[in-house]
């Protein structure tokens, strides 16, 4: 594999810079001596490509970190989305208590806790189906996944 990388400097686009493989190739003098002249030229071209690409990669990485750190999840659409989901579940299931939490702060993953008398006599799967039916529109558009769902009757909630 090392020989293929030396012979094809365009392989630097696959992320060789900063890797242990590239550092190993730089330190290994016997590897450079064992190949003919064109492989030495390829190694020089590979080093040049890495030197040009590294600052771009580092700048892009810093930009992404700044973009995620400056994100304020408290004053965004997620709060209205969560409120809308809570209202729909309460309305469809006549729920006594509904808690919808944003699991990761991105509005795409939620955890749901519902206490409703309409769950009486229903299996756990059918209870979850009832909740999914109430928030079907959000699951199609904004919410990617329900990470955790707890469905209980008032009697189950008071006993625990």
C-alpha positions in Angstrom: 0.0 0.0 0.0 2.9 2.4 0.8 4.3 1.8 -2.7 1.0 2.6 -4.3 0.8 5.8 -2.3 4.3 6.8 -3.3 3.5 6.1 -7.0 0.3 8.1 -6.9 0.7 11.5 -5.2 -3.0 12.2 -5.9 -3.8 9.8 -3.0 -3.0 12.7 -0.7 -6.6 13.8 -1.2 -7.7 10.9 0.9 -6.4 12.4 4.1 -2.8 11.2 4.3 -1.6 14.5 5.8 -1.3 14.4 9.6 -1.6 10.7 9.6 0.9 8.2 11.1 1.4 6.6 7.6 2.7 9.9 6.2 5.0 10.5 9.2 6.3 7.0 8.9 7.1 7.6 5.2 8.9 10.7 6.0 11.1 9.0 8.6 11.9 5.9 6.7 15.0 6.4 4.6 15.4 2.8 3.5 11.9 2.9 1.9 13.0 6.0 -0.1 16.2 4.4 -1.2 14.6 1.1 -2.3 12.4 2.7 -5.0 13.6 4.2 -8.2 13.9 7.9 -9.0 10.2 8.4 -10.0 9.1 7.3 -6.5 11.3 10.0 -4.9 9.7 12.5 -7.2 6.3 11.3 -6.2 7.2 11.6 -2.5 8.2 15.2 -3.1 5.0 15.9 -4.9 3.1 14.2 -2.1 4.9 16.4 0.5 4.0 19.5 -1.6 0.4 18.6 -1.8 0.2 18.0 1.9 1.9 21.3 2.7 -0.7 23.1 0.5 -3.7 21.2 1.8 -3.0 21.3 5.6 -3.8 25.0 6.3 -7.1 24.7 4.4 -8.1 21.6 6.4 -7.1 23.3 9.7 -9.1 26.5 8.8 -12.2 24.5 7.9 -12.0 22.5 11.2 -11.7 25.7 13.3 -14.6 27.2 11.5 -16.8 24.2 12.3 -15.8 24.3 15.9 -16.6 28.0 16.2 -19.9 27.5 14.4 -21.1 24.8 16.8 -19.9 26.6 19.9 -21.7 29.8 19.1 -25.0 28.0 18.6 -27.7 29.1 21.1 -30.3 26.4 21.4 -32.4 28.1 24.0 -33.8 30.9 21.8 -34.5 28.9 18.7 -37.2 27.0 16.9 -36.8 23.9 19.1 -38.7 25.4 22.0 -41.8 26.1 19.8 -41.4 22.6 18.2 -41.3 21.0 21.7 -44.3 23.0 22.8 -46.2 22.0 19.7 -45.4 18.3 20.2 -46.5 18.5 23.9 -49.8 20.2 22.9 -50.6 17.6 20.2 -49.9 14.7 22.5 -52.1 16.2 25.2 -54.9 16.9 22.8 -54.9 13.5 21.0 -54.4 11.3 24.1 -56.1 13.5 26.8 -52.9 13.2 28.7 -52.5 14.3 32.3 -48.8 15.0 31.9 -46.5 15.3 28.8 -42.8 16.0 28.9 -40.9 16.4 25.7 -37.1 17.0 26.0 -34.6 17.8 23.3 -32.1 15.0 23.8 -29.0 16.6 22.2 -29.9 20.3 21.8 -30.4 20.0 18.0 -34.1 19.6 17.8 -33.7 16.4 15.9 -33.7 13.8 18.8 -36.3 13.9 21.5 -37.3 12.0 24.6 -41.0 11.8 25.5 -42.7 11.0 28.8 -46.5 10.7 28.7 -49.1 9.9 31.5 -52.5 9.3 30.1 -55.6 7.3 31.1 -56.1 6.3 27.4 -53.3 3.9 27.8 -55.4 1.6 30.1 -55.4 -1.9 28.8 -53.0 -1.2 25.9 -49.7 -2.9 25.3 -46.4 -0.9 25.4 -46.2 -1.1 21.6 -49.7 0.2 21.1 -49.1 3.0 23.5 -46.1 4.1 21.5 -48.1 3.9 18.3 -50.6 6.2 19.8 -47.9 8.8 20.7 -46.3 8.5 17.2 -49.7 9.0 15.6 -50.1 12.2 17.5 -46.8 13.7 16.4 -46.6 12.2 13.0 -46.2 15.5 11.2 -43.1 16.5 13.3 -41.6 13.1 12.7 -41.9 13.6 8.9 -40.4 17.1 8.9 -38.2 18.2 11.8 -37.7 15.4 14.3 -35.4 12.6 13.2 -35.8 10.2 16.1 -37.5 9.6 19.4 -34.6 8.4 21.5 -36.6 7.4 24.6 -40.4 7.1 25.2 -42.1 6.4 28.5 -45.8 5.8 28.4 -47.7 5.2 31.7 -51.2 5.2 33.0 -52.0 7.4 36.1 -52.1 4.3 38.3 -48.7 3.2 37.0 -47.3 6.7 37.6 -48.6 6.9 41.2 -47.2 3.5 42.1 -43.7 4.3 40.9 
